[in-house]
Amino acid sequence: MKWQNICFKCANLIYTHHFLQEQIAEMVYLAEGTRLKLTDHNKDSDGMLVSSRTNSTYKILTNKFKGQIPSNIFNNLNSQLVATFIKERSLYYEGERSIKNFKRTITLPFSAECIRQLSEHNETGNFTFTLFGIPFKTYLGNGFDEKRDLFKQVITSNLKMATSFLKIEQKKIYLLATFVQEQQTYLLNEEVIAEASLSLEIPLLVKVGRVSFSIGTKEEFLYRRLAIQTARSRVQTSVNGNRSGHGRKRKRKPLEHYLHLERDYIDHKLHVYSRRLIDFCLKHRAATLILTDQQEKEEAAKAEPFLLRNWSYGQFKDKIAFKAAKVGINLIVE
């Protein structure tokens, strides 16, 4: 938990410093000699930095947190966030998006080389390894066979791990492992264009020529969410009648099960819907995917706060964009 708290502070420091660096040129109230170029002074005489922009925040993190957390964690965090900031800085500059604010639930990134002595536990089929000198034993849970096959391939050097993450939630540690896989080649037709529309009644409606396909329904999406909300409401009603034992924490313990249940269900649905959309495009060999009339739809969505609570159009588009880029489909958002 201490590492996660430090990582949370590091992330906010990185974004704050890079945002300030980006805005220095716009601070008209500073003297001309102060508003120099945002470059390395060693490479450019007009530069104001003593290192590269990426290394500038790494120096700050090293100065503040060296010895408190493995440097590999904040080094990976710094590299990833700086790359994300540079990608999105035009939106911050134009005021179309607010600067990110990271929470204490942030994940901890680390390089694949940090996982050592990875081996299979013969009795349970799980795996053991050391990370930063700390011994771990996995519990693979759902999708046991698929996960075991991936780790076996890593042991036999048939598959490599990429930068992965540790997620700490409710006193449990989750390993969010990522793997380097060869990019699959798909035969796409540049002349075939798919048009997808996100709406309230039908989460996704996609057309290729005269062929149309609807993905999900309003009722399907709401049914499980209403069931979760009703069950959580029943548990809340019974809280006062629970045995206290250790006070408030003991009384509210049954509510922990529902803490992120609805959020996780929605995240799962977004994955399913975006995957089915990309599969449809691949089936018809569409090289371009257009999300049509999105700005109007998002304005209309504000009038449906109940339906769209925890439903993130931005997150939905990000998942579609990620899956589209993975198979080589060009995504256009209108």
C-alpha positions as CSV (number, residue, x, y, z in Angstrom):
1,M,0.0,0.0,0.0
2,K,2.9,2.3,0.7
3,W,4.3,1.8,-2.8
4,Q,0.9,2.5,-4.3
5,N,0.6,5.7,-2.4
6,I,4.0,6.9,-3.6
7,C,3.1,5.9,-7.1
8,F,0.0,8.0,-6.9
9,K,2.0,11.0,-5.8
10,C,4.6,10.4,-8.6
11,A,1.9,10.3,-11.3
12,N,0.4,13.6,-10.2
13,L,3.8,15.2,-9.9
14,I,4.7,14.1,-13.5
15,Y,1.6,15.6,-15.0
16,T,1.8,18.8,-13.0
17,H,5.4,19.5,-14.0
18,H,4.9,18.7,-17.6
19,F,1.8,20.8,-17.8
20,L,3.6,23.8,-16.2
21,Q,6.6,23.3,-18.6
22,E,4.2,23.4,-21.5
23,Q,2.5,26.6,-20.3
24,I,5.7,28.6,-19.5
25,A,5.8,30.0,-23.1
26,E,2.2,31.3,-22.6
27,M,3.0,33.1,-19.3
28,V,3.1,36.6,-20.8
29,Y,3.7,38.1,-17.4
30,L,7.2,36.7,-17.2
31,A,10.3,38.5,-18.4
32,E,11.4,37.7,-21.9
33,G,14.6,36.2,-20.7
34,T,12.7,33.7,-18.5
35,R,10.4,32.4,-21.3
36,L,13.1,30.4,-23.1
37,K,12.7,27.2,-25.2
38,L,11.6,24.1,-23.5
39,T,14.7,22.1,-24.6
40,D,17.9,20.8,-23.1
41,H,20.4,23.7,-22.5
42,N,23.3,21.4,-23.4
43,K,21.9,20.9,-26.9
44,D,20.3,24.4,-27.4
45,S,21.8,27.6,-25.9
46,D,18.2,29.0,-25.6
47,G,17.0,25.9,-23.7
48,M,15.9,26.2,-20.1
49,L,16.2,22.6,-19.1
50,V,19.4,20.8,-17.9
51,S,18.2,17.5,-19.3
52,S,15.6,16.1,-21.7
53,R,11.9,16.7,-20.9
54,T,11.3,13.1,-20.0
55,N,14.4,13.0,-17.8
56,S,13.4,16.3,-16.0
57,T,10.5,14.6,-14.1
58,Y,12.6,11.4,-13.6
59,K,15.1,13.6,-11.7
60,I,12.3,14.9,-9.5
61,L,11.1,11.4,-8.7
62,T,14.6,10.2,-7.9
63,N,15.2,13.1,-5.6
64,K,12.0,12.6,-3.7
65,F,11.4,8.9,-3.6
66,K,14.7,7.1,-4.2
67,G,15.0,4.3,-1.6
68,Q,11.3,4.4,-0.8
69,I,10.1,2.5,-3.9
70,P,12.0,0.5,-6.6
71,S,13.3,3.0,-9.2
72,N,12.1,0.6,-12.0
73,I,8.5,1.4,-11.0
74,F,8.7,5.2,-11.2
75,N,10.9,5.0,-14.3
76,N,8.2,3.0,-16.2
77,L,5.5,5.3,-14.8
78,N,7.4,8.4,-15.9
79,S,8.0,7.0,-19.4
80,Q,4.4,6.0,-19.9
81,L,2.8,9.2,-18.6
82,V,5.2,11.5,-20.4
83,A,4.3,9.7,-23.7
84,T,0.6,10.0,-22.9
85,F,0.9,13.7,-22.0
86,I,2.7,14.5,-25.2
87,K,0.0,12.7,-27.2
88,E,-2.8,14.6,-25.5
89,R,-1.1,18.0,-24.9
90,S,-2.9,19.7,-27.8
91,L,-6.2,19.0,-26.1
92,Y,-5.0,20.5,-22.8
93,Y,-3.6,23.5,-24.7
94,E,-6.9,24.2,-26.4
95,G,-8.9,23.7,-23.2
96,E,-10.8,20.7,-24.6
97,R,-9.7,18.4,-21.8
98,S,-8.7,18.9,-18.2
99,I,-5.4,17.7,-16.9
100,K,-5.5,14.2,-15.5
101,N,-5.9,13.6,-11.8
102,F,-4.6,10.3,-10.6
103,K,-6.2,8.4,-7.7
104,R,-4.7,6.2,-5.0
105,T,-5.9,3.1,-6.8
106,I,-3.3,3.6,-9.5
107,T,-1.5,0.5,-10.8
108,L,2.2,0.0,-10.4
109,P,4.1,-0.6,-13.7
110,F,7.3,-2.6,-13.8
111,S,9.6,-4.1,-16.5
112,A,9.4,-7.8,-17.4
113,E,13.0,-8.3,-16.4
114,C,12.0,-7.7,-12.7
115,I,10.1,-11.0,-12.6
116,R,12.6,-13.7,-11.8
117,Q,12.7,-17.4,-11.0
118,L,9.3,-18.0,-12.7
119,S,8.4,-21.6,-12.3
120,E,5.3,-23.8,-12.2
121,H,4.0,-25.3,-8.9
122,N,3.5,-28.9,-9.8
123,E,0.8,-29.6,-7.2
124,T,-1.6,-26.8,-7.9
125,G,-0.7,-25.8,-11.5
126,N,-0.1,-22.2,-10.3
127,F,3.2,-20.4,-10.6
128,T,5.8,-18.9,-8.2
129,F,8.2,-16.0,-8.9
130,T,10.1,-13.2,-7.2
131,L,9.5,-9.5,-7.9
132,F,11.9,-6.9,-6.4
133,G,13.1,-9.7,-4.1
134,I,9.6,-10.5,-2.8
135,P,8.3,-14.1,-3.3
136,F,4.9,-14.4,-4.9
137,K,2.6,-17.3,-5.7
138,T,-0.2,-16.9,-8.2
139,Y,-3.8,-17.9,-8.1
140,L,-5.0,-18.0,-11.7
141,G,-8.7,-18.2,-11.0
142,N,-11.0,-17.9,-14.1
143,G,-9.5,-18.8,-17.4
144,F,-7.0,-21.1,-15.6
145,D,-5.9,-23.1,-18.7
146,E,-5.4,-20.1,-20.9
147,K,-3.4,-18.2,-18.3
148,R,-1.3,-21.3,-17.4
149,D,-0.4,-21.8,-21.1
150,L,0.8,-18.2,-21.4
151,F,3.1,-18.5,-18.4
152,K,4.4,-21.9,-19.6
153,Q,5.3,-20.3,-22.9
154,V,7.2,-17.6,-21.0
155,I,9.2,-20.3,-19.1
156,T,10.1,-22.0,-22.3
157,S,11.0,-18.7,-23.9
158,N,8.4,-19.1,-26.6
159,L,6.7,-15.9,-25.4
160,K,8.1,-12.8,-23.8
161,M,6.5,-10.6,-21.2
162,A,6.2,-6.9,-21.7
163,T,5.8,-4.1,-19.1
164,S,3.2,-5.3,-16.6
165,F,1.4,-3.9,-13.7
166,L,0.5,-4.7,-10.0
167,K,-2.9,-3.7,-8.9
168,I,-3.7,-3.5,-5.2
169,E,-7.4,-3.6,-4.4
170,Q,-9.2,-4.6,-1.2
171,K,-6.0,-6.0,0.3
172,K,-5.5,-8.3,-2.7
173,I,-2.7,-8.0,-5.2
174,Y,-3.5,-8.6,-8.9
175,L,-0.8,-9.2,-11.5
176,L,-1.9,-7.5,-14.7
177,A,0.6,-9.3,-17.0
178,T,1.1,-8.3,-20.6
179,F,2.8,-10.3,-23.3
180,V,4.6,-9.6,-26.6
181,Q,2.9,-11.3,-29.4
182,E,3.4,-11.2,-33.1
183,Q,1.0,-8.9,-34.9
184,Q,-1.5,-10.8,-37.0
185,T,-2.0,-9.8,-40.6
186,Y,-5.5,-9.4,-41.9
187,L,-6.5,-9.0,-45.5
188,L,-8.5,-5.8,-45.5
189,N,-10.1,-4.0,-48.5
190,E,-9.3,-0.3,-48.6
191,E,-12.6,0.3,-50.5
192,V,-14.8,-1.2,-47.8
193,I,-15.9,1.3,-45.1
194,A,-17.9,0.4,-41.9
195,E,-20.0,3.0,-40.2
196,A,-20.8,2.5,-36.5
197,S,-23.2,4.5,-34.4
198,L,-23.3,4.5,-30.6
199,S,-26.8,5.3,-29.2
200,L,-29.0,4.8,-26.1
201,E,-31.4,2.3,-27.6
202,I,-28.8,0.1,-29.3
203,P,-25.2,0.3,-27.8
204,L,-23.7,-0.3,-31.3
205,L,-25.2,-0.3,-34.8
206,V,-22.7,-1.0,-37.6
207,K,-23.3,-1.0,-41.3
208,V,-21.1,-2.2,-44.2
209,G,-22.8,-1.4,-47.5
210,R,-26.3,-2.8,-47.2
211,V,-25.5,-5.2,-44.4
212,S,-26.2,-3.9,-40.9
213,F,-25.7,-5.5,-37.5
214,S,-26.8,-4.4,-34.0
215,I,-24.7,-5.2,-31.0
216,G,-26.4,-5.3,-27.6
217,T,-29.8,-3.8,-26.5
218,K,-30.9,-1.2,-23.9
219,E,-32.7,-3.9,-22.0
220,E,-29.7,-6.3,-22.0
221,F,-27.5,-3.6,-20.6
222,L,-29.9,-2.4,-17.9
223,Y,-31.1,-5.8,-16.7
224,R,-27.9,-6.9,-14.9
225,R,-27.2,-3.4,-13.6
226,L,-30.7,-3.1,-12.1
227,A,-30.2,-6.5,-10.4
228,I,-26.9,-5.4,-8.9
229,Q,-28.4,-2.1,-7.7
230,T,-31.4,-3.9,-6.1
231,A,-29.3,-6.4,-4.4
232,R,-27.0,-3.7,-3.0
233,S,-30.0,-1.7,-1.8
234,R,-31.2,-4.8,0.1
235,V,-27.9,-5.2,1.8
236,Q,-27.7,-1.5,2.7
237,T,-31.1,-1.8,4.4
238,S,-30.0,-4.7,6.5
239,V,-26.7,-3.0,7.6
240,N,-28.1,-1.6,10.8
241,G,-29.3,-5.0,11.9
242,N,-25.9,-6.7,11.5
243,R,-23.8,-7.8,14.4
244,S,-21.3,-5.0,15.2
245,G,-18.3,-7.1,16.4
246,H,-15.6,-4.6,15.3
247,G,-17.9,-1.6,14.9
248,R,-18.8,0.1,11.6
249,K,-16.4,-2.1,9.5
250,R,-18.0,-5.3,10.6
251,K,-21.5,-4.0,10.0
252,R,-20.7,-2.9,6.4
253,K,-18.6,-5.9,5.5
254,P,-21.4,-7.5,3.3
255,L,-21.4,-4.3,1.2
256,E,-17.8,-4.9,0.1
257,H,-18.9,-7.5,-2.5
258,Y,-20.9,-4.8,-4.3
259,L,-18.3,-2.1,-4.1
260,H,-17.1,-2.3,-7.8
261,L,-19.5,-5.0,-9.1
262,E,-21.5,-2.6,-11.3
263,R,-18.5,-0.8,-12.6
264,D,-16.8,-4.2,-13.5
265,Y,-19.9,-5.4,-15.2
266,I,-20.0,-2.3,-17.4
267,D,-16.3,-2.6,-18.2
268,H,-16.9,-6.2,-19.3
269,K,-19.8,-5.1,-21.5
270,L,-17.7,-2.5,-23.2
271,H,-15.0,-5.1,-24.0
272,V,-17.6,-7.5,-25.4
273,Y,-19.3,-4.9,-27.6
274,S,-16.1,-3.4,-28.9
275,R,-14.7,-6.9,-29.7
276,R,-17.9,-7.9,-31.6
277,L,-17.7,-4.6,-33.6
278,I,-14.1,-5.3,-34.7
279,D,-14.9,-9.0,-35.5
280,F,-17.8,-7.8,-37.8
281,C,-15.4,-5.4,-39.6
282,L,-12.8,-8.2,-40.1
283,K,-15.5,-10.5,-41.4
284,H,-16.4,-7.9,-44.1
285,R,-12.7,-6.9,-44.6
286,A,-13.4,-3.2,-43.8
287,A,-10.2,-1.2,-43.7
288,T,-11.9,1.9,-42.3
289,L,-14.3,2.3,-39.4
290,I,-16.2,5.5,-38.9
291,L,-18.0,6.4,-35.7
292,T,-20.8,8.7,-37.0
293,D,-22.5,11.7,-35.3
294,Q,-20.8,11.2,-32.0
295,Q,-20.9,14.8,-30.8
296,E,-24.7,15.0,-31.2
297,K,-25.1,11.6,-29.5
298,E,-23.0,12.6,-26.5
299,E,-25.0,15.8,-26.0
300,A,-28.2,13.8,-26.1
301,A,-26.8,11.3,-23.6
302,K,-26.6,14.0,-20.9
303,A,-30.4,13.9,-20.7
304,E,-30.3,10.2,-19.6
305,P,-28.2,10.3,-16.4
306,F,-29.7,7.0,-15.0
307,L,-29.0,4.9,-18.2
308,L,-25.5,6.3,-18.6
309,R,-24.3,6.3,-15.0
310,N,-20.9,4.6,-15.2
311,W,-21.3,4.2,-19.0
312,S,-18.4,6.1,-20.4
313,Y,-18.6,6.9,-24.1
314,G,-15.0,8.1,-24.0
315,Q,-13.9,4.8,-22.5
316,F,-16.0,2.9,-25.1
317,K,-14.3,4.8,-27.9
318,D,-10.9,4.1,-26.4
319,K,-11.5,0.4,-26.4
320,I,-12.7,0.5,-30.0
321,A,-9.7,2.5,-31.0
322,F,-7.3,0.1,-29.3
323,K,-8.8,-3.0,-30.9
324,A,-9.0,-1.3,-34.3
325,A,-5.3,-0.3,-34.2
326,K,-4.3,-3.8,-33.2
327,V,-5.8,-5.3,-36.4
328,G,-4.8,-2.4,-38.7
329,I,-8.3,-0.8,-39.1
330,N,-8.3,3.0,-39.5
331,L,-10.7,4.6,-37.0
332,I,-12.4,8.0,-37.8
333,V,-14.6,9.8,-35.2
334,E,-17.0,12.3,-36.6
